[in-house]
């Protein structure tokens, strides 16, 4: 069999890994949007590097948009197979893909209004109609269930602990009397996560496709989340009478923030200000997480014995309408605004940053990973000026970060995820979903643990297994 890496190769986003068997069956692992790649982003999302009509079926590790966000485009270009994932992943993917289609359609309409008549019109990557067709091809598979996809391929999904419904993908492939066990980690969560269960162990693999986002970092060396949140909100909102703007992914990160803030209220240390979640998608995602309590860890279940709603607290309001969102910009009272997207590349949070970046009493707080070329990445890098909506702004507001607030495991978590594997039986590890320098460091950690055949694939590179 062969495997080719058509996304998240020496980059973090755009997950697409294509397995081709000797009988020409093609299995695609994930089909995600590229995000935050600067001028390259649009071109990368326009072309797959393979023929969608030849893909037999797809396995989706989880619902983050950089893993599922190009599925409707794949379907629109001819993919007719089943899409396998956990029930919670299907629930989340539905709302994320519909939201993505809506945003793309609006962006295209806006761009076309600005174009001259002789210029070529803009088109969205896909429409809501494409999403509806895509959803009809979903098939749910429960965790730890051996699911026979066809006569030669058995699928098993284990909990990856990354977001609700996230899974590591395990394939048992029979070819010409030979059995090959291949594991795709998806995105690996943290052991001891605030909300979710820890990643599960899994059977011995021959080949592992392994994420490496934080392959050079340790989260536990950093300040506890609640302590840091309390300090930043108190300093900004209580002492300076300013606003804290938090770009946060609608799925996972926003719910983790709400849980931490709720815990602060239970401990009577939550600063008395207004808290806004300005993202209709975040509200929907929070409802999905509420409807899947089976993913919660034991610590959360204990909290729920005294607090039935772990994502709600005094002063919290979800903002849905555009008018309410705009009104926040003219409201001078101190507050905390949590808004998507996490890399500040689009959505309402970009407007909030524009309206607050030039005032020293405000704070822009990053929570988790930011691609260096994204707006969040540029702010984290300390750039003194940034471009927003075609205009340059001086960065006067305080820029802070809580890097430990990540749904991705650090390198010790990633090594623990692999700790049940005998390095002598793993024929090859392919590192994906990481910046190249980080992946090189993580490859060294793997070598130290006895995994010596470690490769960092290039974009579109293919390997014979």
C-alpha distance (Angstrom), angle and dihedral (degrees) to the residues before:
residue distance angle dihedral
X1 . . .
X2 3.79 . .
X3 3.78 133.5 .
X4 3.80 126.1 -159.4
X5 3.80 128.3 -171.7
X6 3.80 111.8 -139.7
X7 3.79 98.3 166.0
X8 3.81 143.3 14.5
X9 3.82 86.7 36.2
X10 3.82 108.2 146.7
X11 3.80 84.1 -18.2
X12 3.80 134.3 79.0
X13 3.81 103.0 -126.1
X14 3.81 140.0 51.3
X15 3.82 99.1 56.5
X16 3.84 111.9 -156.3
X17 3.80 123.5 144.6
X18 3.80 118.0 171.3
X19 3.81 123.3 -157.2
X20 3.81 117.1 -166.1
X21 3.81 118.5 -167.3
X22 3.79 125.3 -152.7
X23 3.82 90.2 -103.5
X24 3.85 87.9 56.1
X25 3.81 94.7 -107.1
X26 3.80 106.2 150.6
X27 3.80 121.9 -152.1
X28 3.80 117.0 -170.0
X29 3.80 117.4 -158.6
X30 3.83 107.4 -151.9
X31 3.79 127.4 -28.4
X32 3.78 108.5 -141.7
X33 3.77 138.7 171.6
X34 3.76 120.3 -109.0
X35 3.80 109.3 -121.8
X36 3.78 135.3 -171.6
X37 3.82 95.0 7.3
X38 3.80 94.6 132.3
X39 3.80 117.2 -135.2
X40 3.82 90.4 -8.6
X41 3.82 94.6 63.0
X42 3.81 99.5 86.4
X43 3.81 94.6 45.0
X44 3.81 92.2 48.3
X45 3.80 91.1 52.4
X46 3.82 93.5 47.7
X47 3.81 97.1 62.7
X48 3.80 130.5 43.5
X49 3.80 99.9 -166.9
X50 3.82 89.9 -130.1
X51 3.80 138.2 59.0
X52 3.85 110.2 -91.7
X53 3.82 91.4 -158.0
X54 3.83 90.3 63.7
X55 3.83 95.0 55.2
X56 3.81 109.6 107.2
X57 3.78 98.5 -161.1
X58 3.79 142.3 -23.3
X59 3.79 134.0 -130.9
X60 3.80 116.7 -155.2
X61 3.81 116.7 -154.9
X62 3.81 95.7 -165.6
X63 3.77 144.2 -25.6
X64 3.81 104.9 -99.0
X65 3.79 108.2 128.3
X66 3.82 93.2 -118.3
X67 3.83 86.2 62.1
X68 3.83 103.1 36.7
X69 3.81 104.8 18.0
X70 3.82 98.4 100.3
X71 3.80 96.8 45.4
X72 3.83 93.3 102.0
X73 3.81 89.8 50.2
X74 3.82 89.2 51.1
X75 3.82 89.6 52.2
X76 3.81 92.8 45.5
X77 3.82 88.6 54.3
X78 3.80 95.0 52.9
X79 3.82 112.1 -76.0
X80 3.81 107.8 143.1
X81 3.81 103.0 166.5
X82 3.79 132.3 106.7
X83 3.81 122.5 -81.9
X84 3.81 112.0 -142.2
X85 3.82 123.1 -157.1
X86 3.82 143.3 127.5
X87 3.84 120.1 -72.9
X88 3.82 93.2 -109.0
X89 3.81 91.4 49.5
X90 3.80 90.0 55.0
X91 3.83 90.5 50.6
X92 3.79 91.9 51.2
X93 3.80 96.3 40.4
X94 3.81 89.7 55.6
X95 3.80 94.3 59.6
X96 3.80 95.0 38.4
X97 3.81 95.6 50.6
X98 3.82 92.8 45.0
X99 3.80 89.6 50.6
X100 3.80 91.1 47.8
X101 3.82 92.0 50.7
X102 3.81 91.0 49.7
X103 3.81 93.2 50.0
X104 3.81 92.8 47.0
X105 3.80 92.1 49.8
X106 3.81 91.5 49.2
X107 3.82 91.8 46.9
X108 3.81 91.6 50.4
X109 3.80 92.2 48.7
X110 3.81 90.7 49.4
X111 3.81 92.5 48.3
X112 3.81 91.9 48.8
X113 3.81 91.7 53.0
X114 3.80 88.1 57.6
X115 3.81 95.9 47.2
X116 3.78 125.5 95.9
X117 3.79 116.2 -115.3
X118 3.81 93.9 -106.5
X119 3.82 93.6 52.8
X120 3.81 121.2 96.5
X121 3.82 113.2 -101.0
X122 3.80 123.3 -114.1
X123 3.81 119.7 -117.8
X124 3.82 129.7 -164.6
X125 3.79 117.9 -113.3
X126 3.81 86.3 -118.1
X127 3.80 142.4 -14.8
X128 3.79 136.2 -127.6
X129 3.82 87.5 -98.5
X130 3.81 89.1 59.7
X131 3.82 89.6 50.5
X132 3.81 91.6 52.5
X133 3.82 90.5 52.3
X134 3.81 90.2 47.1
X135 3.79 92.3 52.5
X136 3.82 89.8 54.2
X137 3.82 88.1 62.6
X138 3.83 95.4 55.0
X139 3.81 119.0 112.9
X140 3.81 119.5 -174.6
X141 3.80 123.8 -134.1
X142 3.82 121.8 -172.2
X143 3.79 123.5 -131.5
X144 3.81 116.7 -86.2
X145 3.80 94.0 12.3
X146 3.81 120.2 132.3
X147 3.79 101.3 -133.0
X148 3.79 119.2 -171.0
X149 3.80 106.9 -141.1
X150 3.79 93.8 177.7
X151 3.79 138.4 -24.9
X152 3.81 91.8 -73.5
X153 3.82 105.2 33.9
X154 3.83 130.7 64.1
X155 3.80 120.2 -173.8
X156 3.81 127.2 -154.2
X157 3.82 124.2 177.7
X158 3.81 123.3 -158.9
X159 3.79 127.5 -171.1
X160 3.81 110.1 -90.9
X161 3.83 94.1 -171.4
X162 3.82 92.7 -136.1
X163 3.82 104.2 113.1
X164 3.79 133.1 -21.3
X165 3.82 107.7 -58.0
X166 3.80 95.6 8.3
X167 3.79 115.6 149.9
X168 3.75 143.4 -174.0
X169 3.81 108.9 -131.5
X170 3.81 121.0 -131.4
X171 3.80 120.3 -172.2
X172 3.79 126.5 -171.0
X173 3.79 105.7 -162.0
X174 3.82 124.2 -170.7
X175 3.81 117.1 -159.0
X176 3.79 124.6 169.3
X177 3.80 92.6 -24.5
X178 3.82 94.2 -46.3
X179 3.83 123.0 112.5
X180 3.81 120.1 -148.7
X181 3.80 123.6 -171.5
X182 3.80 113.6 -153.1
X183 3.81 125.6 -178.9
X184 3.81 127.2 -164.8
X185 3.79 109.3 -166.3
X186 3.79 95.3 -155.6
X187 3.80 104.4 -162.7
X188 3.80 112.1 -28.8
X189 3.79 118.6 -138.5
X190 3.76 129.9 -148.5
X191 3.77 130.0 -81.5
X192 3.80 103.6 -122.4
X193 3.82 95.4 22.0
X194 3.81 117.9 179.0
X195 3.81 93.3 -117.1
X196 3.78 114.8 6.3
X197 3.77 138.2 65.2
X198 3.79 117.3 -99.2
X199 3.82 119.5 -96.1
X200 3.80 113.4 -81.7
X201 3.78 125.6 -118.9
X202 3.80 116.5 -113.5
X203 3.82 140.2 -158.7
X204 3.79 123.7 -83.3
X205 3.81 113.6 -71.1
X206 3.77 131.1 -156.2
X207 3.81 93.1 -156.0
X208 3.81 129.5 22.2
X209 3.80 127.7 -164.0
X210 3.79 100.3 -159.3
X211 3.80 132.0 -168.1
X212 3.80 116.5 -134.6
X213 3.81 108.6 -178.8
X214 3.81 94.4 136.7
X215 3.79 96.7 24.6
X216 3.81 91.4 136.2
X217 3.83 100.2 40.4
X218 3.79 141.2 82.7
X219 3.80 116.1 -154.4
X220 3.80 98.9 -168.0
X221 3.79 92.6 67.5
X222 3.80 89.1 71.2
X223 3.82 133.6 83.1
X224 3.83 118.9 -78.2
X225 3.80 110.9 -93.5
X226 3.80 98.0 -122.3
X227 3.81 93.3 48.9
X228 3.81 92.7 49.9
X229 3.81 94.0 45.0
X230 3.80 90.8 49.7
X231 3.80 92.9 49.7
X232 3.82 94.5 47.9
X233 3.83 95.4 45.3
X234 3.81 92.7 45.4
X235 3.81 93.0 47.7
X236 3.81 94.5 45.7
X237 3.80 105.1 34.0
X238 3.81 104.1 27.9
X239 3.80 102.7 33.3
X240 3.82 102.8 28.0
X241 3.84 96.7 27.6
X242 3.80 89.6 -132.2
X243 3.79 138.8 129.9
X244 3.80 130.4 -97.2
X245 3.81 111.3 -144.3
X246 3.82 114.0 -163.3
X247 3.83 119.7 -171.4
X248 3.80 103.3 -153.9
X249 3.77 135.1 167.8
X250 3.80 110.7 -107.6
X251 3.80 91.9 -130.4
X252 3.78 118.6 58.8
X253 3.79 104.2 -16.0
X254 3.80 96.5 60.3
X255 3.81 92.1 49.3
X256 3.80 90.5 47.7
X257 3.81 89.8 53.1
X258 3.80 92.0 48.8
X259 3.80 90.8 49.4
X260 3.82 91.4 50.6
X261 3.81 92.4 47.7
X262 3.81 90.1 47.5
X263 3.81 89.2 51.7
X264 3.81 89.0 52.4
X265 3.81 89.6 54.4
X266 3.81 90.7 50.4
X267 3.83 87.4 54.1
X268 3.84 91.9 45.8
X269 3.81 92.9 -120.2
X270 3.83 99.7 108.0
X271 3.85 110.7 120.9
X272 3.82 110.7 -117.7
X273 3.81 101.6 -115.0
X274 3.80 136.2 111.1
X275 3.82 117.2 -81.9
X276 3.81 120.4 -157.7
X277 3.79 130.5 -170.3
X278 3.79 101.3 -160.8
X279 3.78 101.4 -168.7
X280 3.81 126.8 89.0
X281 3.80 87.6 -159.3
X282 3.82 90.8 57.4
X283 3.79 89.9 55.3
X284 3.82 90.7 52.8
X285 3.81 92.0 45.8
X286 3.80 91.1 50.0
X287 3.81 89.4 53.3
X288 3.82 89.9 51.8
X289 3.80 90.6 52.5
X290 3.82 90.3 48.1
X291 3.82 88.6 53.5
X292 3.83 93.2 54.1
X293 3.84 105.1 54.3
X294 3.81 89.2 154.0
X295 3.82 88.6 82.9
X296 3.83 94.5 59.1
X297 3.78 119.9 107.5
X298 3.82 122.9 -124.7
X299 3.79 93.0 -97.3
X300 3.80 91.6 59.1
X301 3.79 91.3 46.2
X302 3.81 88.8 55.4
X303 3.82 91.3 51.3
X304 3.81 89.5 50.1
X305 3.80 89.4 61.5
X306 3.83 88.2 69.8
X307 3.81 100.3 24.4
X308 3.80 118.2 38.1
X309 3.81 94.5 -171.1
X310 3.79 108.7 51.5
X311 3.82 93.5 176.3
X312 3.81 98.6 56.4
X313 3.80 134.6 74.7
X314 3.80 142.3 152.6
X315 3.81 114.0 -58.0
X316 3.83 96.0 18.6
X317 3.80 119.7 135.2
X318 3.79 129.7 171.8
X319 3.82 113.0 -140.2
X320 3.78 115.4 -147.6
X321 3.81 110.6 161.0
X322 3.80 125.5 70.4
X323 3.80 89.3 -129.3
X324 3.82 92.2 57.8
X325 3.80 90.0 47.1
X326 3.80 92.4 52.4
X327 3.81 90.6 47.3
X328 3.82 89.5 62.7
X329 3.80 89.1 66.2
X330 3.82 93.0 60.5
X331 3.82 93.8 41.7
X332 3.81 105.2 97.2
X333 3.80 96.3 -169.9
X334 3.82 118.4 113.8
X335 3.79 112.9 -96.1
X336 3.78 146.5 145.5
X337 3.82 117.2 -113.5
X338 3.80 118.9 -165.5
X339 3.79 110.5 -170.6
X340 3.80 139.7 156.8
X341 2.97 145.1 -78.3
X342 3.78 107.5 62.8
X343 3.81 94.4 -149.2
X344 3.83 91.4 43.4
X345 3.79 90.1 -123.8
X346 3.80 96.0 129.7
X347 3.76 145.7 -17.1
X348 3.78 128.6 67.8
X349 3.80 95.8 -46.3
X350 3.80 90.7 71.0
X351 3.81 89.3 61.2
X352 3.81 91.1 48.4
X353 3.80 90.6 51.5
X354 3.80 91.2 49.7
X355 3.79 91.1 51.6
X356 3.80 95.6 47.1
X357 3.81 107.3 29.9
X358 3.79 95.9 89.0
X359 3.82 97.7 55.9
X360 3.80 119.4 84.8
X361 3.80 93.6 -149.8
X362 3.83 91.8 66.3
X363 3.80 130.0 80.8
X364 3.80 129.5 -149.9
X365 3.79 107.1 -155.4
X366 3.81 121.4 -162.1
X367 3.79 117.2 -157.6
X368 3.79 114.4 -164.8
X369 3.78 135.5 -24.8
X370 3.83 123.3 0.3
X371 3.81 123.5 -176.1
X372 3.83 105.8 -120.3
X373 3.83 93.3 -123.7
X374 3.82 93.2 51.8
X375 3.81 123.0 93.2
X376 3.81 90.1 -108.1
X377 3.80 89.9 50.5
X378 3.81 92.1 50.7
X379 3.79 91.4 49.9
X380 3.80 91.2 48.6
X381 3.79 89.5 50.6
X382 3.81 88.9 58.7
X383 3.79 99.1 -113.6
X384 3.82 107.1 175.7
X385 3.81 93.6 -144.4
X386 3.81 133.5 29.0
X387 3.80 136.1 -175.2
X388 3.80 118.7 -117.3
X389 3.79 123.2 176.0
X390 3.81 92.5 -17.2
X391 3.79 95.2 -49.1
X392 3.79 131.5 99.4
X393 3.80 117.7 -123.6
X394 3.79 128.9 -167.8
X395 3.80 112.4 -127.0
X396 3.80 102.7 -124.4
X397 3.80 99.4 144.9
X398 3.78 118.2 89.1
X399 3.83 113.0 -95.7
X400 3.80 115.4 -150.8
X401 3.79 135.1 168.0
X402 3.80 141.2 -158.1
X403 3.80 100.5 -158.9
X404 3.79 91.7 174.7
X405 3.80 89.0 65.7
X406 3.75 94.2 87.1
X407 3.78 133.2 126.8
X408 3.82 86.7 -146.4
X409 3.77 119.8 89.4
X410 3.80 119.7 -121.1
X411 3.79 121.2 -122.1
X412 3.81 92.7 -81.6
X413 3.81 89.7 52.6
X414 3.81 90.1 49.1
X415 3.80 91.3 49.5
X416 3.81 90.2 48.0
X417 3.80 89.0 51.7
X418 3.83 87.4 58.4
X419 3.81 95.4 39.5
X420 3.81 93.2 100.1
X421 3.80 90.7 59.2
X422 3.79 124.2 94.1
X423 3.83 103.6 -130.8
X424 3.80 90.3 -150.2
X425 3.81 90.3 61.0
X426 3.80 96.5 45.8
X427 3.80 104.0 91.5
X428 3.79 95.8 -169.6
X429 3.81 142.3 -3.8
X430 3.81 119.2 -154.7
X431 3.80 114.7 -159.7
X432 3.80 116.8 -144.2
X433 3.82 137.2 159.3
X434 3.78 99.2 47.9
X435 3.78 144.5 92.5
X436 3.79 110.4 -92.0
X437 3.84 96.1 -116.4
X438 3.80 90.4 49.8
X439 3.80 91.0 48.4
X440 3.79 91.6 52.4
X441 3.81 89.9 54.4
X442 3.80 92.0 47.2
X443 3.80 90.6 49.1
X444 3.81 86.5 59.0
X445 3.82 90.6 52.9
X446 3.81 89.3 50.8
X447 3.80 91.4 49.6
X448 3.81 88.8 53.0
X449 3.82 88.5 55.6
X450 3.81 91.9 52.6
X451 3.82 99.7 -96.6
X452 3.81 100.4 129.0
X453 3.81 103.7 164.1
X454 3.82 99.3 71.6
X455 3.80 121.3 150.1
X456 3.81 131.2 -175.6
X457 3.83 104.1 -152.3
X458 3.77 123.3 -143.6
X459 3.81 122.6 -131.2
X460 3.87 109.9 -69.5
X461 3.82 91.8 1.0
X462 3.82 114.1 151.6
X463 3.81 129.3 -153.4
X464 3.80 134.0 -165.8
X465 3.81 110.9 -133.2
